[in-house]
């Protein structure tokens, strides 16, 4: 669960919020992307979190050049981690933090761990037919848990709403638009400090995605070769509006184009930070790699996330499959031991009898 622009307090923190995150390691209980609804896969993006829930280990790297309060450019490098753990079908808990290193043009620098952030997310609705899903979450940044030069001394709380919508339900006349999808995240950031030291803000963000694998399997196979047939084009637009203090009404954000490459082992994502709204114009780039780690981080719940509006298909329900009796081998051996065979054919006939007694449906 990623964070949007959370605060406007320190130059260090503000620069960190504009920095792109770069690499991610993710695992899911089904060894596949966790944000899946119907035929749609919502991949993990860098800035705006997707509405899915699942087991993740997320390690990210970022680099950006951004002006400080004096107008001089400052290099900011970040390494962050996040661990999401699925506890029930639809509920996941998370813990995250960042290591920040800032290099100012005058030779000064600041480095250290940012505050620890804990959170929870719950999937509340999923509609496979219309490729739509929503979830709610809560993140809390615990003040004073990071380095004084990087982290804030006060805590913040952010209730979030997440959604994702694929356009695969459009009519055949608009089939060219079916590969598109959007995801979004919005919610206020409430600080436990004065409005000047830690002003409240409202974060909101959208992503526009074009999935090349989607038309290959759902519309028409155009024969696009590897690795291009597994690419998802994405544009992210994370924004934040200050709602209190001297910065009230001031909106900051970035427009980040990029691409994601998916395969059976995970995903790799790279994005650019070409510009930011208002006065500051940082530039940077980001990349993310997301392999599956199912074997190393098994889920607490073995059940897949519940699609709240879907009825399980009998073909996929293991309870409807024919079950092999526990003593089927003993029954077949007992029945075949009474077979009367001509000399020299007993072993062959007993083998045929044993196979018939077990039954083809249980083999």
C-alpha positions in Angstrom: 0.0 0.0 0.0 1.8 3.1 -1.2 1.5 6.6 0.1 0.6 9.7 -1.8 1.9 13.2 -1.0 1.4 13.0 2.7 2.9 16.2 4.2 4.4 19.6 3.5 6.4 20.1 6.7 10.1 19.7 6.1 12.1 20.2 2.9 13.4 16.7 3.3 9.9 15.3 3.6 8.5 17.3 0.7 11.4 16.1 -1.5 10.8 12.6 -0.5 7.1 12.8 -1.5 8.0 13.9 -5.0 10.6 11.2 -5.4 9.6 8.2 -7.5 9.8 4.7 -6.0 11.7 2.2 -7.9 11.6 -1.5 -7.2 9.2 -3.9 -5.7 9.2 -7.6 -4.7 5.8 -9.1 -4.3 4.3 -12.5 -3.5 0.7 -13.6 -3.6 -1.1 -16.7 -2.3 -2.0 -17.7 -5.8 1.4 -17.0 -7.3 -0.2 -14.3 -9.5 -0.9 -10.6 -9.3 -3.2 -10.0 -6.4 -5.4 -7.3 -8.0 -7.3 -9.6 -10.4 -11.1 -9.4 -11.1 -12.6 -11.3 -14.0 -10.3 -11.1 -17.0 -8.6 -7.9 -15.7 -5.3 -7.7 -14.0 -4.5 -4.4 -12.2 -0.6 -4.4 -11.9 1.2 -2.8 -9.0 2.0 0.8 -9.9 4.7 3.1 -8.4 2.7 6.0 -7.0 -1.0 5.2 -6.8 -1.9 2.0 -5.0 -4.2 -0.6 -6.6 -7.4 -1.9 -4.9 -6.2 -5.5 -4.6 -5.2 -7.3 -1.4 -2.5 -9.9 -1.2 0.9 -10.9 0.3 3.7 -8.6 -0.8 7.3 -7.8 0.0 8.0 -4.4 -1.6 11.5 -3.0 -1.9 11.8 0.2 -3.9 14.6 2.5 -5.1 14.2 6.1 -6.3 16.3 9.0 -7.5 15.1 12.6 -8.2 16.6 16.1 -8.5 14.3 18.7 -6.9 14.7 22.3 -5.8 14.9 23.1 -2.1 13.4 26.2 -0.3 16.4 28.3 -1.6 15.7 27.3 -5.2 18.9 25.2 -5.5 18.6 21.7 -6.9 19.0 18.9 -4.4 19.5 15.2 -5.2 17.3 12.8 -3.2 17.9 9.0 -3.2 15.5 6.7 -1.4 15.3 3.0 -0.6 12.0 1.9 0.9 10.4 -1.4 2.0 6.9 -2.6 2.6 5.5 -5.9 3.8 1.8 -6.7 3.2 0.4 -9.8 4.9 -3.0 -11.3 4.0 -4.7 -12.4 7.2 -8.1 -13.3 5.9 -9.6 -13.6 2.4 -10.1 -9.8 2.0 -8.0 -8.2 4.8 -4.3 -7.3 4.6 -2.0 -5.6 7.1 1.2 -3.7 6.2 4.3 -2.1 7.6 6.6 0.2 5.7 9.5 2.7 6.0 12.1 4.5 3.8 15.8 5.2 4.0 16.5 8.7 2.6 19.7 10.3 1.5 19.7 14.0 0.5 22.7 15.8 -1.1 22.5 19.6 -1.1 24.5 21.7 -3.6 26.4 23.4 -0.7 27.8 20.1 0.4 25.3 19.4 3.2 23.4 16.2 3.4 20.8 14.5 5.5 20.3 10.7 5.7 18.5 8.2 7.8 15.3 6.2 8.2 11.9 7.8 7.8 9.1 7.1 10.2 7.5 3.6 10.3 4.1 3.4 8.6 1.5 0.7 9.5 -1.7 0.1 7.7 -4.6 -2.1 6.8 -6.7 -2.6 3.6 -10.0 -4.5 3.1 -11.5 -5.5 -0.2 -15.2 -4.6 0.0 -16.5 -5.3 -3.5 -15.5 -7.0 -6.7 -17.5 -7.5 -9.9 -15.9 -9.9 -12.4 -18.3 -9.2 -15.2 -17.7 -5.5 -15.2 -14.0 -5.8 -14.1 -14.6 -3.5 -11.1 -13.3 -3.6 -7.6 -13.1 -1.3 -4.6 -11.4 -1.4 -1.2 -10.8 0.8 1.8 -7.7 1.2 4.0 -6.1 3.1 6.8 -2.4 4.1 7.1 -0.8 5.5 10.2 2.7 7.0 10.2 4.2 6.8 13.7 6.0 10.1 14.5 9.4 10.0 16.1 10.3 6.4 14.9 12.7 7.7 12.2 15.8 9.8 12.1 15.3 13.4 13.3 16.8 14.9 10.1 14.3 12.9 7.9 11.2 11.9 9.8 8.6 14.1 11.5 8.1 14.2 15.2 4.3 14.0 14.8 2.1 11.2 13.6 -0.3 11.2 10.6 -3.4 9.1 9.8 -4.7 8.5 6.3 -8.0 6.8 5.5 -8.0 5.8 1.9 -10.5 4.6 -0.7 -9.2 2.6 -3.7 -10.9 1.5 -6.9 -10.2 -0.1 -10.2 -12.2 -0.4 -13.4 -11.4 -2.2 -16.6 -13.2 -1.5 -19.9 -13.6 -5.1 -21.0 -17.4 -4.9 -20.7 -17.7 -2.4 -23.6 -19.7 -3.4 -26.7 -18.0 -5.0 -29.7 -18.2 -1.7 -31.6 -15.8 -0.2 -29.0 -13.6 -3.3 -28.7 -10.5 -1.1 -29.4 -11.0 0.5 -25.9 -11.3 -2.8 -24.0 -7.6 -3.0 -23.1 -7.9 0.3 -21.2 -8.3 0.5 -17.4 -8.2 3.0 -14.6 -7.3 2.8 -11.0 -7.5 5.5 -8.3 -6.8 6.3 -4.7 -8.1 9.2 -2.6 -8.2 10.1 1.1 -7.3 12.9 3.6 -4.1 13.0 5.6 -4.7 14.1 9.2 -1.7 15.2 11.2 -1.4 15.2 15.0 0.4 18.6 15.1 -0.3 22.3 14.5 -1.4 23.4 11.0 1.9 25.2 10.4 4.2 22.3 11.5 2.1 19.6 9.9 -0.7 20.8 7.7 -3.5 18.5 6.7 -3.9 17.6 3.1 -6.1 15.6 0.7 -4.4 13.1 -1.5 -5.8 11.8 -4.8 -4.4 10.0 -7.7 -5.4 8.3 -10.9 -3.7 5.9 -13.3 -4.6 5.2 -17.0 -3.4 1.8 -18.2 -3.3 0.1 -21.6 -2.8 -3.7 -21.3 -1.2 -5.3 -24.4 -1.8 -8.8 -23.1 -5.6 -8.1 -22.8 -6.5 -7.8 -26.5 -4.2 -10.8 -27.2 -6.4 -13.1 -25.1 -9.8 -11.3 -25.0 -10.2 -9.4 -28.3 -7.9 -10.7 -31.1 -4.5 -12.3 -31.1 -2.3 -10.0 -33.2 0.8 -12.2 -32.9 2.9 -9.7 -31.0 6.2 -11.4 -30.0 7.8 -11.7 -26.7 8.6 -9.6 -24.6 6.3 -6.9 -26.1 3.1 -9.0 -25.7 3.4 -8.7 -21.9 3.7 -4.9 -21.6 1.3 -2.6 -19.9 1.5 1.1 -20.7 0.7 3.3 -17.7 0.4 7.0 -16.9 0.1 8.0 -13.2 -1.1 11.3 -11.8 -0.7 11.5 -8.0 -1.8 14.8 -6.6 -2.1 16.4 -3.1 -4.0 19.5 -2.0 -3.1 21.2 1.2 -6.2 21.9 3.3 -4.9 23.8 6.3 -2.2 26.3 7.3 -0.3 28.7 5.1 -0.3 26.3 2.2 -4.1 25.9 2.1 -5.4 25.4 -1.4 -1.9 24.7 -2.8 -1.9 21.6 -5.1 1.2 19.6 -6.0 1.6 16.5 -8.1 3.3 14.8 -11.0 2.4 13.2 -14.3 4.4 10.0 -14.7 4.4 8.0 -17.9 5.9 4.5 -17.9 5.5 0.9 -18.7 5.3 -2.5 -16.9 6.5 -5.8 -18.1 4.7 -8.9 -16.8 5.7 -12.6 -16.9 5.1 -15.7 -14.9 7.7 -14.7 -12.3 6.4 -11.2 -11.6 6.7 -7.7 -13.1 9.2 -5.0 -13.9 8.1 -1.3 -14.0 9.9 1.9 -15.0 8.5 5.4 -14.9 9.7 9.0 -15.4 9.0 12.1 -13.4 9.0 14.8 -16.2 7.4 17.6 -14.3 5.4 18.8 -11.3 2.7 21.4 -11.0 3.2 24.9 -9.7 6.6 26.2 -9.0 8.7 23.1 -8.4 9.7 21.0 -11.3 11.7 18.0 -10.2 13.0 15.4 -12.7 13.7 11.8 -12.1 13.0 8.2 -13.0 11.9 5.0 -11.3 12.0 1.3 -11.9 10.3 -1.6 -10.2 10.8 -5.4 -10.3 8.1 -7.6 -8.8 8.9 -11.4 -8.6 6.6 -13.9 -7.0 7.7 -15.1 -3.5 5.0 -17.6 -2.6 7.3 -20.3 -1.4 9.2 -18.0 0.9 6.2 -16.1 2.4 3.2 -18.5 2.6 -0.2 -16.7 3.4 -1.9 -17.1 6.7 -5.1 -17.8 4.8 -4.9 -20.4 2.1 -8.2 -19.2 0.6 -8.2 -16.8 -2.3 -9.7 -13.3 -1.8 -13.4 -13.5 -1.8 -15.3 -12.1 -4.8 -18.2 -10.8 -2.7 -20.8 -10.8 -5.6 -19.7 -14.0 -7.2 -21.0 -17.6 -6.7 -18.2 -20.3 -7.0 -18.4 -22.3 -10.2 -19.1 -26.0 -9.7 -16.2 -26.8 -12.1 -13.8 -24.9 -9.8 -15.3 -26.1 -6.5 -13.2 -29.0 -5.2 -16.1 -30.1 -3.1 -18.0 -31.1 -6.3 -15.2 -33.3 -7.7 -15.4 -37.1 -7.3 -13.3 -38.3 -4.4 -11.3 -41.5 -4.4 -12.2 -43.8 -1.5 -9.5 -44.2 1.0 -9.5 -48.0 0.8 -9.9 -48.4 -3.0 -6.7 -50.3 -3.3 -7.6 -52.8 -0.6 -11.0 -53.4 -2.2 -9.5 -54.1 -5.6 -6.9 -56.5 -4.2 -9.5 -58.4 -2.2 -11.8 -58.8 -5.2 -9.0 -59.9 -7.6 -7.6 -62.5 -5.2 -10.7 -64.7 -5.9 -10.2 -64.7 -9.7 -9.7 -68.2 -11.1 -7.1 -68.0 -13.9 -5.8 -70.6 -16.4 -2.1 -71.5 -15.9 0.2 -68.7 -17.0 -2.4 -66.0 -17.2 -3.1 -65.3 -13.6 -0.8 -62.3 -13.2 -2.0 -60.6 -16.3 -5.7 -61.1 -15.5 -5.2 -60.0 -11.9 -3.5 -56.8 -13.2 -6.5 -56.1 -15.5 -8.9 -56.8 -12.7 -7.0 -54.5 -10.3 -7.1 -51.6 -12.8 -10.8 -52.2 -13.4 -11.5 -52.4 -9.7 -9.8 -49.1 -9.0 -11.9 -47.4 -11.7 -10.8 -44.9 -14.4 -12.3 -42.0 -12.6 -9.9 -42.4 -9.6 -6.7 -43.0 -11.6 
